[in-house]
Amino acid sequence: MTDTPIASSFLGTRGYLAPEMIQRYDYTKSVDAWALGVIIFVLLCGCLPFDDDCQVIPNSPDLRSKFTLRFPRWAKDLSPSAKDLLNHLLHIDPRKRYSAEQAMNHPWVRGTTASKDSLLQSPGRLKPSPGGKHGKSSQATKDAVSALVANRAIANAQLANSYRSPVRHVRKTSI
């Protein structure tokens, strides 16, 4: 990835922040590739790739162990090509992390590693219908897929929240 321009301030959800941001180091646009990797991981596995409940900013020796990519057991059928893309997008070293262009050209994204009998092994294998029956357009197909992905994300979030202990919010009043 290109090392310029560099930024140092941030705002975001901890689970999506790259290690260099959590450590409050200067960072480049490689943090966007990291966030993309987190999003892809969530869509494929149904959970965040790393614990985001850490209140302490890990130091360099602990950083590698905190950000070691582990796949949940229910993702055992995830293709090696998808795992390879995630390993490149979620690389701890921002200089070795994939760029957006590299990710777009990855075999999993392009669909070149997916078997012909499985449309779900790569987004490159998904093709919008030319009109479908009932006169639905390819835009309707895209909208249906988007709704499906959104519903899956909502269901995963609700499931994750059901396992967490309830948090009580106390409103402070002024005197």
Beta strands, then each sheet from edge to edge (+ up, - down):
end
